[in-house]
Amino acid sequence: MPQPNIIARVMAFLGRPATPPVDPSLIKERHRARCNDFRLLIRANNKALEGMSEIEEALHGTMPFGMAFIRSRCVQVASSVRQMVQRINALSDNGYPELEERFHAINNAVAATLEPRVRDTSGPLALPLAGLTQEHAGEVGPKALNLSLAAANLQLAIPEGFVVTATGFRLFMEHSGLRDEIRRLTQIADTGDLEGLAALSHRLQEQIQQSPLPPQLQDAIEDACSELRRRMGSHRTLAVRSSALGEDLAGMTAAGQYRTVLNVRFNDVIDAYRQVVAGKYDVPALAYRFNRGLRDEDIDMCVACMVMVDAVAGGVAYSRDPADIASPDIIINAVDGAPVAVVDGSRDADLIIMQRNDSGFAITSNTAKLIGNLLTQEHLATLARQVDGLERHFGSPQDVEWALDRNGSLILLQSRPLHADAPAAPLPDRNDDATPPLMQGGITAASGIAHGPVQILRNSEDAYGCPHGAVAVMVQSLPRWAPVMNRVAGLVAERGSATGHLASVAREFGIPALFGLEGAVAALENVADITVDADYKRIYAGCASHLLADRPCNPRNLMQGSPVHATLKNAAEHIVPLHLLDPAAEEFRPASCNTFHDITRFCHEKAVEELFRVDDRFPRDTLSRQLYVDRPMQYRVVDLDDGLGPDLDARFVQIKDIRSVPMLALWEGMTAVPLEAPVALDTRGFMSVLVQAASNPELDPAAHTQFTQQNYFMISSTFCNLQARFGFHFSTAEAQITDTPQENYATLRFKGGAADLDRRLRRVRLLGELLEERGFRVDVVEDALFARIEGLYAHETEEGAALLGFLIMHSRQLDMVMSDAGRASEWRKRLYQGMETVIEAVRNRRAERAAATQADAEDAAHGSAAGNADTTAEGRT
C-alpha cells in the first residue's frame, strides 16, 4: 500500500484536506483544449480584422463595390466576432456573459443600416406630362419633370404624354413577389463580374417580362392611353422612355444606360412598359449602378410615354463646351431623321458651333453635310436661344436632346445637367514629337491622356475579357460599352461625337476618349499598347511617358458620396472604430464594447490572460518551457499546436527546436543587431524616470499588475504571439505567415515607459514614422502605438515581423533620451540603419535556407541515382 507523501501528512496533521495530485495526462489534455480554443479565437480575430480592413479600404479607395460586398463583409465580421465571443467564454468558463448581449445589440444596429427603406405605394399610378411640379419629383423622375418644367416656365414645345409613376413601379415590383426575388438575386450576385452580370441580367429581365401587371396599374395605363389617343388620334405612336429616379442628375446622368422603345402603338404600351422596366436590369444599367455606388432599391423606374415626333432632323446640343466649360460656345450635333443616331453614337453627326455674343448667337464652325438644307440659320439661332434659356433656368450647363418636326417646329425631348469639368489651363502649343503619332484626327469626346494595352471591342465576350488598364477600341461608340468604364484607361472609336451617351459617361468617369477616328480598329488591332492623347487628337505606339508625366489622368473616385458608400459608412460606424485601447483602464470591460472592433480587442486581450490563468487545474510549470540560448533566457514558449519539434527537454527549448516561422522572424529582429552600451542619459531624462517609477503604482515591482507578467512566445508553425516586458515598456507583437497572402499579417502594440508624457510621445511618434515608411498602418493614441501590415507575401511579412522584433528590443531606452528634436533625429538615424541591417539579415538567412534546401534535394537526387546505378549493376552481375 503506497505511503502518503509528506505534504499530505502535514496537511492531515493541520486538519486540512490535501489536494489530490492532478493526473499529468489530464493536465496536458486540458491544456491542449485551452490552446485549441485560443488558436480558434485568434483565427476568428484575424478573419474579423481582415473584413474590417477591407471595409476601410473600400471606404477610402477608388474601386467600385455594391451592396453584395457590403453584406458579405458585414456577415464575415459578425460571424467571426461571434466565434470570438464563444471562444473567450469557453476559455473563461463563461466569464463574460455580457459579451453576448453586446454582440447582438451591435449586430442589430449593423443590420438596420442594411435594410432597404419601406416605400410608399399609396401615390398616383399615372400623371399627365404637362403640369408637373417639384412636388412630383419623387414620382416622375428628373427626365419627365425637367421636360414639364421647361414647357411651363420657358414655353418650349414638348411632346404630349403621361408618366407611369414610381408608385406604379413599386406596385409592379411587389406584385407576384418580384421585389423579393430581385433582391435575393442581386444580393448574391457578383456585380463586378461582367459575365456573371450578363447571366443575372437575363434572368431578371425574363422574370419581369413574364410577370403580369397589377390590375389597378394596368387600368391606370390603359386609361391614360385612352385619353391621349382621344386627343392626338389613334394613328399616332408613342416613345416609351425611362425616367428613373437617379437618372439625369448632376454628375450622375446614367446617359444611355436605360431603355427607350420607339414607335409603340397604343395597344402595345403595356408590353413596352414592361420592356423599359426590364431595361433597369440591362447589363450596362447594372454595371453603371455598380460603378456609381447606386443601390438597386434607390432606382424606381418611372416611365414616360410620349407621342412620337415626326422628325426631319434632330440631335443633341450642349449649352457649354464640355472640354472648356468657360467657353461661350454652344455645341450642336445633328443628323437627318430622329436624333437617336446622335445619342447612341451609331452615326457621325454634323457639328455646328455657335458662339454667344452681344447681339445673340453666331455660327463659328459648321461641318454640316447632310442637313444643311433642313436646319436653317433661323432654326439654329432659335435652338441656341432655347439651349441658353434652359441653362439659365436650371442653373447649370445643359445637355439637350431636340428634334425638328415636319412643320419646322423645334421640339424639346430632354434636358439634363451636362457633365463637364472646371476650366482647365489652355493646352500649350506642341510641335510634333520625335516619334510621329501612329494616328491623328477625330473628336475629343473626353479630355485627357491615357496609356494601356489595346483591347478591340466587337462583342460581349471582348468586353468580358477586357483587362484593367486597357484602351478599348471600337467601331461605334455605343452605350453598350459603358460596362467596361471601371476597367479601361481610355476609349477610341471610329464613329461617334462628343454629345453621344458614351462620351457623357466617359467624362463622368474621367476616362479620356477620342471618337470619330476612321480606320482605328484595323490600324490598332495588331498594336500591343498605345498612348491616347485625346486633347491633341493623337495616338502613339507604346508608352509616351513624357506626355503622361506632363498631363497625368486619374479616373475619378465615383464611390465617394454615393448611396452605397453612405450605406457602408453607416454600417462601418458600428464595426470599425476602436474605443477600448488600454487593458488596464476601468472601462476595459464588456459593457464598454460599442463596436465589433471593441469586442475583438477585448476578446483578444482576455484570451491571453485566460491562456495563462494558473489554478489547480493548470499548474504554471505545465504550460510552457523556458527558452535556452547559451543560457536560460527571460522568455517562455507555449506551443499552441505544431510550433516545436519532437523529443524536447521537459524544461527548456532551444532555437533549433523552433518550427514557428513568425517566431524565428521576430527572434531574428531581436538579435540581428547587438544591443549597444547603455546610452548617455541627460539629467532631466534620468530624473523623469525616477519620478515616474516612484509615483506610478503600476511600476511597483511588489505589486501584482499586468506589468509583472513574464515574456511569452505563444506559437504554432505559422503563428506567434509575443507578450513582452522590457523595463517599463510593454509590447505585444503578433504575426501569421503562410503561403496565402490574404492570411498574413504582423502587428505591434507598444505602450509604457517611465519618463514624462512628452518623452513617451516623442518615442511612439518616432517608432510610428519608421514603421509607416515600411508600409505599416499606424495609429498612435497618447503614448500607445498600434501598427499592422497585412495581405503581403510570406517573405514580406517575415521581414515586417523581424522589424517589429528589432524595435521592441532597441527602443527600450528611447523615452529617457528623447529630450529634444535633435536627439530624436539622431536616434531615428540609428534605428533606421538597424532596420536596414535586420532586413539584410533576414534575406541572407532566407537565402541560406533556400541553399540548404536545394543541397538536400540534390543529395537526395544523387542518392537515388546512386541507388539506381547499384541496382542496375547488380542486375547486370
Secondary structure, DSSP 8 states (H G I E B T S, - for coil): -----HHHHHHHHTT--------HHHHHHHHHHHHHHHHHHHHHHHHHHHHHHHHHHHHHS-S---HHHHHHHHHHHHHHHHHHHHHHHHHTTS--THHHHHHHHHHHHHHHHHS-------S-SEEESTT--GGGHHHHHHHHHHHHHHHHHH------EEEE-HHHHHHHHHGGGHHHHHHHHHHHS-TT-HHHHHHHHHHHHHHHHHS---HHHHHHHHHHHHHHHHHH-TT--EEEEE--TTSSBTTB--TTTS-EEEEE-GGGHHHHHHHHHHGGGSHHHHHHHHHHT--GGG----EEEEE---EEEEEEEESSBTTBTTS-EEEEEEEES-THHHHTT-S--EEEEEEEETTEEEEEEE---SSTTTS-HHHHHHHHHHHHHHHHHHTS-EEEEEEEETTS-EEEEEEEE----------------SS--SEE-SEEEE--EEEEEEEE-SSHHHHHT--TT-EEEEEE--GGGGGGGGT-SEEEEEE--TTSHHHHHHHHHT--EEE--TTHHHHHTT-SEEEEETTTTEEEES--HHHHHHS-------STTSHHHHHHHHHHTTTS------TTSTT-SGGG--SHHHHHHHHHHHHHHHHT--BTTB-GGGT-EEEESSSEEEEEEEESSS-B-SS--SSEE-GGGB--HHHHHHHHHHHSS---S-----HHHHHHHHHHHHH-GGG-TTS-SGGG--EEEEE-SSEEEEEEEETTEEEEEEEE--S-GGG-EEEEEEEE-SS-HHHHHHHHHHHHHHHHHTT-EEEEETTEEEEEEES--HHHHHHHHHHHHHHHHH-TTHHHH-SSHHHHHHHHHHHHHHHHHHHHHHHHHHHHHHHHHHHHHHHHHHHHHHHHHHHHHHHH-
